[in-house]
Amino acid sequence: MFEYLLMIFKYMTVKRLLNLFKSYTSYYLSIVLKIPIVWGYPPILMIEPTNICNLKCPLCPSGTGQLKRPKGYMTLDTFKKTIKEVSPYTFMLIMWNQGEPFLNKDFIEMCKIAKQHNMLLLVSTNANLLPSAKEIVAAKIDRLIVSADGASQETYNKYRRNGELSIVVENIDAIIKEKNIAKSKLPKVIWQFIVMKHNEHELEKIKNITDKIGVDQLQLKTVQIYEKEDINKFLPNNPKYRRYKVRGNNFELKYGIKNRCRRIWTQPVINWDGELAVCCFDKDNDFKIGNINEHLFKELWKNKSFYNFRAQILKDRAKIEMCKNCGEGISLKIKSK
């Protein structure tokens, strides 16, 4: 925790620190008063470089082809406009959503632009199609999350379909070696392992693999399911690796749904086409707020549509379908051994 706070402090200015205080103060005040109060702007922003992916993961709407919105890549112009408007207040960029970010040909350039604006940069990848390790290290990404959920190709490919575990290992090994050559602490490499029924027996093995490669952290995560059929197919047998309570063919989040959501006040999403989404769980952008290419971000952040959505969150969040399976307020990470 101390290391994380120290990392955040590097990217703080007086304006960003004041904005962070205003954002969280207005959020907690909104909970108490039950009316939306929005001071400041989001301290964290998720940006979607693309909603296209090279893998076919069975629980991902992009991988299964169930994503309804058009597919494409964010342009540099859209990215530059966004960063110019938000960077005085926003200190952290989360550079992914529904797709593999490195598929965008301009992705490394986007990372460089973000760093020129002194922004903390988080990137998540399946690490099957990466540029050179030298380019990645030079981009000064703060945290590179590698999503790979198996210690053998057979297990890995049951979820990361079309992927090659050996390529992932080779790419990450190259990045760590390049870090040593460049004498760089960045990126901090985090191997993310979603614990599922077919791979929970490999936890000790994946720890050995990641220790051998020399990643900075192995992060275990619970799986998100959508249908009752997913219970027996994907939920691990060990209940401590689940985020759900299961009764027969029914499942629900362990801690219920509270009328609050920190993400709606502090961490929205700008999709590849410039559409502002209320959060990353609005995968098809069903709640229309507006487009960054047509409006100033400040206008979108405090417009009537967003106000009404926040009001519904505070009144009866359970009535919003996507909120019934949201990780807000739930620990999605599992302590590794």
C-alpha contacts under 8 A as a table, 3 or more apart, distances in Angstrom:
res1	aa1	res2	aa2	distance
1	M	4	Y	5.09
1	M	5	L	6.27
2	F	5	L	5.15
2	F	6	L	6.11
3	E	6	L	5.06
3	E	7	M	6.22
4	Y	7	M	5.07
4	Y	8	I	6.33
5	L	8	I	5.06
5	L	9	F	6.15
6	L	9	F	5.10
6	L	10	K	6.70
7	M	10	K	5.52
7	M	11	Y	7.44
8	I	11	Y	5.61
8	I	12	M	6.74
8	I	120	L	7.27
9	F	12	M	5.19
11	Y	91	F	6.09
11	Y	118	N	6.11
11	Y	119	M	6.12
11	Y	120	L	6.39
12	M	16	R	5.76
12	M	17	L	5.98
12	M	91	F	6.70
13	T	16	R	5.10
13	T	17	L	6.00
14	V	17	L	5.15
14	V	18	L	6.10
15	K	18	L	5.20
15	K	19	N	6.09
15	K	88	P	6.89
15	K	89	Y	6.34
16	R	19	N	4.95
16	R	20	L	6.08
16	R	43	P	7.29
16	R	88	P	6.61
16	R	89	Y	4.66
16	R	90	T	6.47
16	R	91	F	6.63
17	L	20	L	5.06
17	L	21	F	6.35
18	L	21	F	5.15
18	L	22	K	6.21
19	N	22	K	5.03
19	N	23	S	5.99
19	N	39	W	7.93
19	N	40	G	5.31
19	N	41	Y	6.59
19	N	42	P	7.97
19	N	43	P	6.95
19	N	89	Y	6.06
20	L	23	S	5.20
20	L	24	Y	6.33
20	L	40	G	7.71
20	L	42	P	7.78
20	L	43	P	5.72
21	F	24	Y	5.55
21	F	25	T	5.96
22	K	25	T	5.13
22	K	26	S	6.02
22	K	39	W	5.39
22	K	40	G	5.63
23	S	26	S	5.39
23	S	27	Y	6.26
23	S	38	V	6.84
23	S	39	W	5.50
23	S	40	G	5.44
23	S	41	Y	6.49
23	S	42	P	6.81
23	S	43	P	7.44
23	S	265	W	6.76
23	S	266	T	6.62
24	Y	27	Y	4.93
24	Y	28	Y	6.25
24	Y	265	W	7.66
24	Y	266	T	7.54
25	T	28	Y	5.41
25	T	29	L	6.05
25	T	39	W	7.93
26	S	29	L	5.02
26	S	30	S	5.97
26	S	37	I	5.42
26	S	38	V	5.50
26	S	39	W	5.66
27	Y	30	S	5.11
27	Y	31	I	6.53
27	Y	36	P	7.88
27	Y	37	I	6.84
27	Y	38	V	7.04
27	Y	262	R	7.00
27	Y	265	W	6.17
28	Y	31	I	5.09
28	Y	32	V	6.47
29	L	32	V	5.15
29	L	33	L	6.10
29	L	37	I	7.17
30	S	33	L	5.22
30	S	34	K	5.38
30	S	35	I	5.28
30	S	36	P	5.20
30	S	37	I	5.43
30	S	314	L	7.79
31	I	34	K	5.20
31	I	35	I	7.33
31	I	259	N	7.87
31	I	260	R	6.51
31	I	314	L	6.73
34	K	311	A	7.72
34	K	314	L	5.70
34	K	315	K	7.03
35	I	311	A	6.15
35	I	314	L	6.94
36	P	307	Y	6.55
36	P	310	R	5.96
36	P	311	A	5.71
36	P	314	L	7.64
38	V	41	Y	7.89
38	V	265	W	7.19
38	V	302	K	7.27
40	G	89	Y	7.99
41	Y	86	V	7.99
41	Y	89	Y	6.49
41	Y	90	T	7.35
41	Y	266	T	7.40
41	Y	298	K	7.57
41	Y	301	W	7.28
42	P	45	L	6.54
42	P	89	Y	7.29
42	P	90	T	6.08
42	P	265	W	6.58
42	P	266	T	4.40
42	P	267	Q	5.79
42	P	268	P	7.26
43	P	89	Y	6.22
43	P	90	T	4.22
43	P	91	F	5.77
43	P	92	M	6.64
43	P	266	T	5.82
43	P	267	Q	7.05
44	I	90	T	5.59
44	I	91	F	6.32
44	I	92	M	4.81
44	I	93	L	6.00
44	I	94	I	7.49
44	I	266	T	5.99
44	I	267	Q	4.94
44	I	268	P	7.58
45	L	90	T	6.97
45	L	92	M	6.42
45	L	93	L	5.14
45	L	94	I	6.13
45	L	266	T	7.76
45	L	267	Q	5.12
45	L	268	P	5.67
45	L	269	V	6.10
45	L	270	I	7.70
46	M	93	L	5.77
46	M	94	I	4.43
46	M	95	M	5.89
46	M	96	W	6.74
46	M	97	N	7.31
46	M	267	Q	6.67
46	M	268	P	6.19
46	M	269	V	4.60
46	M	270	I	6.35
46	M	280	C	7.87
47	I	93	L	7.01
47	I	94	I	6.14
47	I	95	M	5.08
47	I	96	W	5.97
47	I	97	N	7.02
47	I	269	V	5.71
47	I	270	I	4.96
47	I	271	N	6.09
47	I	272	W	7.40
48	E	51	N	6.90
48	E	74	M	7.27
48	E	95	M	6.10
48	E	96	W	4.88
48	E	97	N	5.11
48	E	98	Q	7.04
48	E	99	G	7.60
48	E	101	P	7.35
48	E	269	V	7.40
48	E	270	I	6.24
48	E	271	N	4.77
48	E	272	W	5.08
49	P	73	Y	5.86
49	P	74	M	5.11
49	P	95	M	6.91
49	P	96	W	6.45
49	P	97	N	7.92
49	P	99	G	7.77
49	P	101	P	5.34
49	P	104	N	6.23
49	P	107	F	7.05
49	P	271	N	7.37
49	P	272	W	5.38
50	T	71	K	7.43
50	T	72	G	5.81
50	T	73	Y	4.50
50	T	74	M	6.11
50	T	96	W	7.76
50	T	97	N	7.79
50	T	98	Q	7.05
50	T	99	G	5.48
50	T	100	E	6.76
50	T	101	P	5.97
50	T	103	L	7.35
50	T	104	N	6.41
50	T	271	N	7.65
50	T	272	W	5.38
51	N	62	S	6.71
51	N	71	K	5.86
51	N	72	G	6.44
51	N	73	Y	7.27
51	N	97	N	7.03
51	N	98	Q	4.56
51	N	99	G	4.02
51	N	100	E	7.13
51	N	272	W	7.10
52	I	62	S	6.62
52	I	71	K	6.34
52	I	72	G	6.81
52	I	73	Y	7.92
52	I	98	Q	7.10
52	I	99	G	4.65
52	I	100	E	6.36
52	I	103	L	7.62
53	C	56	K	7.55
53	C	62	S	6.74
53	C	63	G	6.53
53	C	98	Q	7.86
53	C	99	G	4.70
53	C	100	E	4.91
53	C	103	L	7.49
54	N	63	G	7.92
54	N	100	E	7.08
54	N	162	N	7.53
55	L	63	G	6.03
55	L	160	R	6.31
55	L	161	R	5.67
55	L	162	N	5.39
55	L	163	G	6.27
56	K	60	C	7.64
56	K	62	S	7.67
56	K	63	G	3.93
56	K	64	T	5.92
56	K	159	Y	7.96
56	K	160	R	6.61
56	K	161	R	5.10
56	K	162	N	6.56
57	C	60	C	5.52
57	C	63	G	5.02
57	C	64	T	6.66
57	C	159	Y	5.31
57	C	160	R	5.17
57	C	161	R	5.65
58	P	61	P	7.95
58	P	63	G	6.52
58	P	64	T	5.83
58	P	159	Y	6.39
58	P	161	R	7.98
59	L	63	G	7.60
59	L	64	T	7.26
59	L	224	Q	7.73
59	L	225	I	6.88
59	L	226	Y	7.72
60	C	63	G	5.13
60	C	64	T	6.08
61	P	64	T	5.22
61	P	65	G	5.86
61	P	66	Q	4.75
61	P	67	L	4.96
61	P	98	Q	7.72
62	S	65	G	5.21
62	S	66	Q	6.31
62	S	67	L	5.38
62	S	98	Q	6.08
62	S	99	G	6.63
63	G	66	Q	7.78
64	T	67	L	7.82
67	L	283	K	7.31
67	L	284	D	6.37
68	K	284	D	5.97
69	R	284	D	5.61
69	R	285	N	7.53
72	G	272	W	6.65
72	G	273	D	7.36
73	Y	104	N	6.06
73	Y	272	W	5.50
73	Y	273	D	7.27
74	M	78	T	6.60
74	M	79	F	6.94
74	M	104	N	7.55
74	M	271	N	7.69
74	M	272	W	4.15
74	M	273	D	5.85
74	M	274	G	7.53
75	T	78	T	5.34
75	T	79	F	6.35
75	T	106	D	7.78
75	T	272	W	7.67
76	L	79	F	4.98
76	L	80	K	5.94
76	L	106	D	6.87
76	L	110	M	7.13
77	D	80	K	5.14
77	D	81	K	6.12
78	T	81	K	5.24
78	T	82	T	6.20
78	T	273	D	7.91
78	T	274	G	6.58
78	T	292	I	7.59
78	T	293	N	6.60
79	F	82	T	5.16
79	F	83	I	6.19
79	F	110	M	7.14
80	K	83	I	5.22
80	K	84	K	6.02
80	K	113	I	7.66
81	K	84	K	5.23
81	K	85	E	6.36
81	K	292	I	8.00
81	K	293	N	7.90
82	T	85	E	5.34
82	T	86	V	6.17
82	T	292	I	7.03
82	T	297	F	7.49
83	I	86	V	5.29
83	I	87	S	5.38
83	I	114	A	7.03
83	I	117	H	7.85
84	K	87	S	5.91
84	K	88	P	7.90
85	E	88	P	7.24
85	E	296	L	7.61
85	E	297	F	6.71
86	V	89	Y	5.75
86	V	90	T	5.53
86	V	297	F	7.41
87	S	90	T	4.96
87	S	91	F	6.63
87	S	117	H	6.51
87	S	119	M	7.32
88	P	91	F	7.91
90	T	93	L	7.76
90	T	119	M	7.67
91	F	118	N	7.61
91	F	119	M	5.08
91	F	120	L	6.02
92	M	119	M	5.52
92	M	120	L	4.56
92	M	121	L	6.05
92	M	122	L	7.69
93	L	114	A	7.94
93	L	119	M	6.72
93	L	120	L	6.12
93	L	121	L	5.12
93	L	122	L	6.20
94	I	121	L	6.32
94	I	122	L	4.89
94	I	123	V	6.26
95	M	101	P	7.10
95	M	121	L	7.25
95	M	122	L	6.00
95	M	123	V	5.08
95	M	124	S	7.11
96	W	99	G	6.77
96	W	100	E	7.15
96	W	101	P	5.89
96	W	123	V	6.45
96	W	124	S	6.25
97	N	271	N	7.84
97	N	280	C	6.64
98	Q	283	K	7.39
100	E	103	L	5.84
100	E	124	S	7.88
100	E	125	T	5.98
100	E	126	N	7.04
101	P	104	N	5.89
101	P	107	F	6.72
101	P	123	V	7.90
101	P	124	S	7.59
101	P	125	T	6.82
102	F	105	K	7.06
102	F	107	F	5.89
102	F	108	I	7.79
102	F	125	T	7.41
102	F	129	L	7.07
102	F	130	L	6.41
102	F	131	P	7.80
103	L	107	F	7.63
103	L	129	L	7.56
104	N	107	F	5.28
105	K	108	I	7.72
106	D	109	E	5.26
106	D	110	M	6.19
107	F	110	M	4.96
107	F	111	C	6.35
108	I	111	C	5.05
108	I	112	K	6.35
108	I	135	E	7.59
108	I	136	I	7.47
108	I	139	A	6.53
109	E	112	K	5.04
109	E	113	I	6.25
110	M	113	I	5.11
110	M	114	A	6.24
111	C	114	A	5.14
111	C	115	K	6.27
111	C	121	L	7.48
111	C	139	A	6.12
111	C	140	K	7.81
111	C	141	I	7.05
112	K	115	K	5.11
112	K	116	Q	6.18
112	K	139	A	5.68
112	K	140	K	7.66
113	I	116	Q	5.01
113	I	117	H	6.58
114	A	117	H	5.21
114	A	118	N	6.56
114	A	119	M	5.61
114	A	121	L	7.45
115	K	118	N	4.76
115	K	119	M	5.39
115	K	120	L	7.38
115	K	121	L	7.60
115	K	139	A	7.95
115	K	140	K	7.26
116	Q	119	M	7.67
120	L	141	I	7.81
120	L	142	D	6.34
121	L	141	I	5.41
121	L	142	D	5.22
121	L	143	R	6.63
122	L	141	I	6.59
122	L	142	D	5.98
122	L	143	R	4.87
122	L	144	L	6.23
122	L	145	I	7.62
123	V	141	I	7.20
123	V	143	R	6.22
123	V	144	L	5.01
123	V	145	I	6.02
124	S	144	L	5.86
124	S	145	I	4.46
124	S	146	V	5.97
124	S	147	S	7.11
125	T	144	L	7.50
125	T	145	I	6.25
125	T	146	V	5.26
125	T	147	S	6.10
126	N	129	L	7.82
126	N	146	V	5.70
126	N	147	S	4.99
126	N	148	A	6.55
126	N	168	V	7.51
127	A	130	L	5.90
127	A	146	V	6.28
127	A	147	S	7.51
127	A	167	I	7.66
127	A	168	V	5.26
127	A	171	N	6.85
127	A	172	I	7.64
128	N	163	G	6.50
128	N	164	E	6.83
128	N	167	I	6.01
128	N	168	V	5.60
128	N	171	N	7.77
130	L	133	A	7.92
130	L	171	N	7.38
131	P	135	E	6.56
131	P	136	I	6.99
132	S	135	E	5.32
132	S	136	I	6.55
133	A	136	I	5.12
133	A	137	V	6.18
133	A	171	N	7.30
133	A	174	A	5.90
133	A	175	I	4.69
133	A	178	E	6.29
134	K	137	V	5.32
134	K	138	A	6.04
134	K	175	I	7.33
134	K	178	E	6.25
135	E	138	A	5.08
135	E	139	A	6.16
136	I	139	A	5.19
136	I	140	K	7.22
136	I	141	I	7.33
136	I	175	I	7.39
136	I	187	P	7.98
137	V	140	K	5.73
137	V	141	I	7.17
137	V	175	I	6.93
137	V	178	E	7.03
137	V	179	K	6.36
137	V	184	S	7.58
137	V	186	L	6.46
137	V	187	P	6.38
140	K	186	L	5.81
140	K	187	P	6.28
141	I	144	L	6.71
141	I	186	L	6.28
141	I	187	P	5.10
141	I	188	K	7.98
142	D	186	L	5.63
142	D	187	P	4.82
142	D	188	K	5.98
143	R	186	L	7.36
143	R	187	P	5.23
143	R	188	K	4.74
143	R	189	V	6.06
143	R	190	I	7.07
144	L	187	P	5.86
144	L	188	K	6.03
144	L	189	V	4.96
144	L	190	I	6.07
145	I	189	V	6.13
145	I	190	I	4.73
145	I	191	W	5.91
145	I	192	Q	6.37
146	V	189	V	7.31
146	V	190	I	6.04
146	V	191	W	4.79
146	V	192	Q	5.67
147	S	191	W	6.27
147	S	192	Q	4.86
147	S	193	F	6.29
147	S	194	I	7.91
148	A	156	Y	6.89
148	A	160	R	7.34
148	A	165	L	7.52
148	A	168	V	7.81
148	A	191	W	6.99
148	A	192	Q	6.22
148	A	193	F	5.62
148	A	194	I	7.68
149	D	155	T	7.70
149	D	156	Y	5.43
149	D	159	Y	7.45
149	D	160	R	7.44
149	D	192	Q	7.30
149	D	193	F	4.55
149	D	194	I	5.55
149	D	195	V	7.17
149	D	199	N	7.17
150	G	153	Q	6.99
150	G	154	E	7.97
150	G	155	T	5.17
150	G	156	Y	3.99
150	G	157	N	7.78
150	G	165	L	7.86
150	G	193	F	7.35
150	G	199	N	6.07
150	G	202	E	6.96
150	G	206	I	7.03
151	A	155	T	6.88
151	A	156	Y	6.67
151	A	202	E	6.12
151	A	203	L	8.00
151	A	205	K	6.13
151	A	206	I	5.07
151	A	209	I	7.39
152	S	155	T	5.42
152	S	156	Y	5.95
152	S	165	L	7.19
153	Q	156	Y	5.00
153	Q	157	N	5.84
153	Q	164	E	6.78
153	Q	165	L	5.61
153	Q	166	S	7.62
154	E	157	N	5.42
154	E	158	K	6.59
155	T	158	K	5.43
155	T	159	Y	7.65
155	T	198	H	6.71
155	T	199	N	6.24
156	Y	159	Y	6.10
156	Y	160	R	5.89
156	Y	161	R	7.89
156	Y	163	G	7.95
156	Y	165	L	6.70
156	Y	199	N	7.92
157	N	160	R	4.80
157	N	161	R	4.83
157	N	162	N	6.90
157	N	163	G	6.33
157	N	164	E	7.40
157	N	165	L	7.98
158	K	161	R	6.17
158	K	198	H	7.84
160	R	163	G	5.55
164	E	167	I	5.41
164	E	168	V	6.62
165	L	168	V	5.04
165	L	169	V	6.26
166	S	169	V	5.16
166	S	170	E	6.08
167	I	170	E	4.99
167	I	171	N	6.02
168	V	171	N	5.21
168	V	172	I	6.16
169	V	172	I	5.32
169	V	173	D	5.95
169	V	213	I	7.69
170	E	173	D	5.18
170	E	174	A	6.20
171	N	174	A	5.13
171	N	175	I	6.35
172	I	175	I	5.04
172	I	176	I	6.27
172	I	213	I	7.71
173	D	176	I	5.26
173	D	177	K	6.23
173	D	213	I	5.83
173	D	214	G	7.80
174	A	177	K	5.12
174	A	178	E	6.08
175	I	178	E	5.05
175	I	179	K	6.15
176	I	179	K	5.04
176	I	180	N	6.46
176	I	213	I	7.94
176	I	214	G	7.22
176	I	215	V	7.39
177	K	180	N	5.16
177	K	181	I	6.35
178	E	181	I	4.93
178	E	182	A	6.01
179	K	182	A	5.13
179	K	183	K	5.70
179	K	184	S	4.97
179	K	185	K	6.67
179	K	186	L	6.95
179	K	187	P	7.85
180	N	183	K	4.82
180	N	184	S	6.43
181	I	184	S	7.83
184	S	187	P	7.86
185	K	188	K	6.68
188	K	215	V	7.86
188	K	216	D	6.02
189	V	215	V	5.43
189	V	216	D	5.27
189	V	217	Q	6.68
190	I	215	V	6.34
190	I	216	D	5.89
190	I	217	Q	4.78
190	I	218	L	5.85
190	I	219	Q	6.65
191	W	210	T	7.43
191	W	215	V	6.92
191	W	217	Q	6.24
191	W	218	L	4.87
191	W	219	Q	5.94
192	Q	218	L	6.15
192	Q	219	Q	4.73
192	Q	220	L	5.91
192	Q	221	K	6.97
193	F	218	L	7.44
193	F	219	Q	6.13
193	F	220	L	4.91
193	F	221	K	6.05
194	I	220	L	5.86
194	I	221	K	4.63
194	I	222	T	5.68
194	I	223	V	5.81
195	V	199	N	6.35
195	V	200	E	5.63
195	V	220	L	6.55
195	V	221	K	6.01
195	V	222	T	5.65
195	V	223	V	6.33
195	V	236	P	6.76
195	V	241	Y	6.64
196	M	199	N	5.47
196	M	200	E	5.76
196	M	222	T	7.59
196	M	223	V	6.48
196	M	234	F	5.24
196	M	235	L	5.40
196	M	236	P	4.69
197	K	200	E	5.76
197	K	233	K	6.98
197	K	234	F	5.14
197	K	235	L	5.34
197	K	236	P	3.81
197	K	237	N	6.15
198	H	201	H	7.48
198	H	234	F	7.14
198	H	236	P	7.49
199	N	202	E	5.46
199	N	203	L	7.45
200	E	203	L	5.90
200	E	236	P	6.52
201	H	204	E	7.71
202	E	205	K	5.08
202	E	206	I	6.07
203	L	206	I	5.27
203	L	207	K	6.27
204	E	207	K	5.14
204	E	208	N	6.42
205	K	208	N	5.14
205	K	209	I	6.34
206	I	209	I	4.96
206	I	210	T	6.10
207	K	210	T	5.29
207	K	211	D	6.00
207	K	218	L	7.07
208	N	211	D	5.14
208	N	212	K	6.13
209	I	212	K	5.16
209	I	213	I	6.32
210	T	213	I	5.10
210	T	214	G	5.97
210	T	215	V	5.75
210	T	218	L	6.92
211	D	214	G	5.03
211	D	215	V	6.54
215	V	218	L	7.25
218	L	336	S	6.90
219	Q	333	K	6.96
219	Q	334	I	7.21
219	Q	335	K	7.42
219	Q	336	S	6.52
220	L	333	K	5.71
220	L	334	I	5.02
220	L	335	K	6.64
220	L	336	S	6.10
221	K	241	Y	7.84
221	K	332	L	5.64
221	K	333	K	4.41
221	K	334	I	5.52
222	T	241	Y	5.84
222	T	242	R	5.63
222	T	243	R	6.15
222	T	332	L	5.50
222	T	333	K	6.36
222	T	334	I	7.02
223	V	234	F	7.66
223	V	235	L	7.04
223	V	242	R	7.08
223	V	243	R	7.46
224	Q	243	R	7.75
224	Q	325	N	7.87
225	I	230	D	5.93
225	I	231	I	7.37
225	I	234	F	7.56
225	I	235	L	7.81
226	Y	230	D	6.76
226	Y	325	N	7.83
227	E	230	D	5.39
227	E	231	I	7.47
228	K	231	I	5.57
228	K	249	N	5.63
228	K	250	N	6.31
228	K	251	F	7.36
229	E	232	N	6.35
229	E	233	K	6.59
229	E	249	N	7.96
230	D	233	K	4.83
230	D	234	F	5.41
230	D	235	L	6.94
231	I	234	F	5.83
231	I	235	L	5.19
231	I	249	N	7.53
231	I	251	F	7.92
232	N	235	L	6.17
235	L	242	R	6.77
236	P	239	P	7.05
236	P	241	Y	6.46
236	P	242	R	6.81
238	N	241	Y	5.81
238	N	242	R	7.41
239	P	242	R	5.25
241	Y	334	I	6.94
242	R	245	K	7.85
243	R	253	L	6.03
243	R	254	K	5.98
243	R	330	I	7.64
243	R	331	S	7.91
243	R	332	L	6.93
244	Y	251	F	6.08
244	Y	252	E	5.28
244	Y	253	L	4.42
244	Y	254	K	4.92
245	K	251	F	5.54
245	K	252	E	5.43
245	K	253	L	6.09
245	K	254	K	5.28
246	V	249	N	7.26
246	V	250	N	5.82
246	V	251	F	4.44
246	V	252	E	6.75
247	R	250	N	5.22
247	R	251	F	6.21
248	G	251	F	7.97
252	E	256	G	7.53
252	E	324	K	7.90
252	E	325	N	7.63
253	L	256	G	5.66
253	L	257	I	7.85
253	L	324	K	7.73
253	L	325	N	6.84
255	Y	330	I	7.07
257	I	317	R	7.04
257	I	318	A	6.21
257	I	323	C	7.65
257	I	324	K	6.90
258	K	261	C	7.99
258	K	317	R	6.88
258	K	318	A	7.81
259	N	313	I	5.61
259	N	314	L	4.77
259	N	315	K	6.31
259	N	316	D	5.90
259	N	317	R	5.16
259	N	318	A	7.72
260	R	313	I	5.92
260	R	314	L	5.55
260	R	317	R	7.26
261	C	264	I	5.78
261	C	265	W	7.39
261	C	313	I	7.06
261	C	328	E	6.43
261	C	329	G	7.86
262	R	265	W	5.54
262	R	266	T	6.14
262	R	267	Q	7.70
262	R	328	E	7.46
263	R	266	T	5.03
263	R	267	Q	4.63
263	R	268	P	6.53
263	R	279	C	6.56
263	R	328	E	7.68
264	I	267	Q	6.14
264	I	268	P	6.21
264	I	278	V	6.05
264	I	279	C	6.43
264	I	310	R	7.05
265	W	268	P	7.64
267	Q	279	C	6.85
268	P	276	L	7.31
268	P	277	A	6.21
268	P	278	V	5.16
268	P	279	C	4.77
268	P	280	C	7.25
269	V	276	L	5.77
269	V	277	A	5.01
269	V	278	V	6.38
269	V	279	C	5.49
269	V	280	C	6.20
270	I	273	D	7.92
270	I	274	G	5.73
270	I	275	E	5.65
270	I	276	L	4.56
270	I	277	A	6.05
270	I	292	I	7.88
271	N	274	G	5.39
271	N	275	E	5.36
271	N	276	L	6.39
271	N	277	A	7.06
272	W	275	E	7.38
273	D	291	N	7.94
274	G	291	N	5.15
274	G	292	I	5.06
274	G	293	N	5.95
275	E	285	N	7.83
275	E	289	I	7.52
275	E	290	G	5.83
275	E	291	N	4.27
275	E	292	I	6.30
276	L	288	K	7.62
276	L	289	I	5.95
276	L	290	G	5.82
276	L	291	N	5.83
276	L	292	I	6.88
276	L	300	L	7.70
277	A	280	C	7.23
277	A	282	D	6.56
277	A	285	N	5.69
277	A	287	F	6.97
277	A	288	K	7.13
277	A	289	I	6.74
278	V	282	D	6.79
278	V	287	F	7.14
278	V	289	I	7.61
278	V	306	F	7.48
279	C	282	D	5.73
280	C	283	K	6.19
281	F	322	M	6.43
281	F	323	C	7.71
281	F	326	C	6.84
282	D	285	N	5.25
282	D	286	D	6.46
282	D	287	F	7.35
282	D	322	M	6.84
283	K	286	D	7.77
285	N	288	K	6.46
288	K	305	S	7.25
289	I	300	L	6.43
289	I	303	N	7.68
289	I	305	S	5.71
289	I	306	F	6.17
290	G	294	E	7.73
290	G	295	H	7.33
290	G	300	L	6.18
291	N	294	E	5.44
291	N	295	H	6.18
291	N	300	L	7.80
292	I	295	H	5.18
292	I	296	L	6.15
292	I	297	F	5.98
292	I	300	L	7.80
293	N	296	L	7.87
295	H	299	E	6.58
295	H	300	L	6.89
296	L	299	E	5.34
296	L	300	L	6.68
297	F	300	L	5.15
297	F	301	W	6.08
298	K	301	W	5.21
298	K	302	K	6.58
299	E	302	K	5.74
299	E	303	N	5.88
300	L	303	N	5.18
300	L	306	F	7.55
301	W	306	F	6.80
302	K	306	F	6.40
302	K	307	Y	6.60
303	N	306	F	5.61
303	N	307	Y	6.26
304	K	307	Y	4.92
304	K	308	N	6.11
305	S	308	N	5.27
305	S	309	F	6.35
306	F	309	F	5.09
306	F	310	R	6.23
307	Y	310	R	5.23
307	Y	311	A	6.19
308	N	311	A	4.98
308	N	312	Q	6.33
309	F	312	Q	5.18
309	F	313	I	6.38
310	R	313	I	4.99
310	R	314	L	6.40
311	A	314	L	5.24
311	A	315	K	6.16
312	Q	315	K	4.97
312	Q	316	D	5.78
312	Q	317	R	6.20
313	I	316	D	5.73
313	I	317	R	4.36
313	I	320	I	7.99
314	L	317	R	6.53
316	D	319	K	5.90
316	D	320	I	7.89
317	R	320	I	5.66
317	R	323	C	6.65
318	A	321	E	7.01
318	A	323	C	6.33
318	A	324	K	6.03
319	K	323	C	7.91
320	I	323	C	5.50
320	I	324	K	7.08
321	E	324	K	5.63
321	E	325	N	7.90
322	M	325	N	6.00
322	M	326	C	6.66
323	C	326	C	4.94
327	G	330	I	5.29
327	G	331	S	7.45
327	G	332	L	6.81
331	S	334	I	7.69
